[in-house]
């Protein structure tokens, strides 16, 4: 009995003679390949054309395996490009996305290599864009920026260099955040306000010295030493 045609590239490669090449029902740009009267796998129509596959051709196991590997690489490349279309990504983000798509390690390595060649992947550039975006829209301190970049797969040295190049004015950014947050603590005594603002800024990656300067600017004479240990 023939199997239903469809996208079945996950099935094991097979050998035999091509007896039918039919567009799949779900995607006319993909072609079901039947070997000896039985559905074997589906391939992109362009790959069928490029490989000059025709009814009557004999496929051995080796060539079928190569065709399926090429098909998966093409799909992985397309998936990566779609993922990159929304915003810049780090190499780790792209690798993780492709792994979740169950692509083979060899296909993932190939795609990552091509993306670097095409300059679609550049971790240093990604880190710069990340820091610039954070500074503009969601300010945070150096410590938290480094943690975020490490989470994105950026090595520590690159993260430090990029953050240093940005020449961030942490004190001014922390002051702005503190002024925005201050109304939320209305009605509290000065010591409580200071502690809570200090904790708020500490959780956003600012160090003791930066917090001290920011609180002195915002609270004036009411700002004393702060340990940043209390929550919001």
WOZIMO-V911855 format. One record per run of one state. SS is the DSSP state (a for helix, b for strand, c for the rest). FROM is the first residue (numbers start at 1). TO is the last residue. If there is no record, write none. Layout:
BEGIN
ss->{SS/SS}
from->{FROM/FROM}
to->{TO/TO}
END
This chain:
BEGIN
ss->{c/b/c/b/c/b/a/c/b/c/a/c/a/c/a/c/a/c/a/c/a/c/a/c/a/c/a/c}
from->{1/16/24/30/36/38/45/51/58/60/61/87/91/101/105/118/123/138/142/152/156/167/170/186/190/203/208/223}
to->{15/23/29/35/37/44/50/57/59/60/86/90/100/104/117/122/137/141/151/155/166/169/185/189/202/207/222/232}
END
